Amino acid sequence: MPAVTVENPLTLPRVTAPADAVARPVLAVTTAPSGFEGEGFPVRRAFAGINYRYLDPFIMMDQMGEVDYAPGEPKGTPWHPHRGFETVTYIIDGIFDHQDSHGGGGTITNGDTQWMTAGSGLLHIEAPPESLVMSGGLFHGLQLWVNLPAKDKMMAPKYQDLRSGEVALLTTPDGGALIRVIAGDLDGHRGPGATHTPITMIHATLAPGAELTLPWREDFNGLAYVLAGRGSVGADRRPVHLGQTAVFGSGGSLTVRADEKQDSHTPDLEVVLLGGQPIREPMAHYGPFVMNTRDELQQAFEDFQKGRLGTVPAVHGMTESGPQG
């Protein structure tokens, strides 16, 4: 699980929560069900079963893989529409090409993030490059959906390509954790992602036995999703493992610990920490559209069917079957 790493974390800025910060309690730990997305790649539905009031402004998150493909097996998603929210695709292992009906697109690989603001709507495709399809190989990533407030839902679509070298790297006082700030601010250290809805997104790697206590904005919610390994969360050390999400209550800090002993194939605890300012507006979500009312959802489907969200490029770029020359 390369993403971004450093040889000696103690060379990095160190962060910890103030001693008087109120620790956030753990309200629940849920286990993600497994399924398939797009053309058939395996996913874990990280937020399944969690009440939206604890997720707001986040809508859903899929852990894509981890899967080691044989030659000919890598899969992606066909052309599909989006409107009313942002998609955040974080590639930990492997490589993905993406393209949209507005002419945007690019390639993201180990530790890169592609941040797409769907806004008023577009068509989008994601697929492994032909070279990966031919060779096979490891693929592992996340896709997070972040809601937009009503005033921004119909804004012009846009992209941010966040390269792995741009993330803010931090550590704990003892150097036991590597903290990658992808978006938002952590103790004055800002990640490269610019968000319409205020959020913090962090990928942390904890060595066996390490503890991570971070300051957390009190007006944000708090979630921790385990990408790999075993550990515990909160002051009461609720156990968590691969595929589980911890929901935190209110407070000024949150704590994650790695078990002393990890699985043989997982040297460290890998966790994604998310916090966001709740939008607290009605949400109507169906398929690839996230709006405020059922009428707006119906309008989104009508606009898609009439081609108002764009058309699939007829030449070059990517087709239903993946990249073309």
Secondary structure, 3 states (H helix, E strand, C coil): CCCCCCCCHHHCCECCCCCCCCECCEEEEEECCEEEECCCEEEEECCCCCCHHHHCCEEEEEEEEEEEECCCCCCCEEEEEEECEEEEEEEEECEEEEEECCCCEEEEECCCEEEEECCCCEEEEEECCHHHHHHCEEEEEEEEEEECCHHHCCCCCEEEEECHHHCEEEECCCCCEEEEEEECEECCEECCECCCCCEEEEEEEECCCCEEEEECCCCCCEEEEEEECEEEECCCCEEEECCEEEEECCCCEEEEEECCCCCCCCCCEEEEEEEECCCCCCCEEECCEEECCHHHHHHHHHHHHCCCCCCCCCCCCEECCEECC
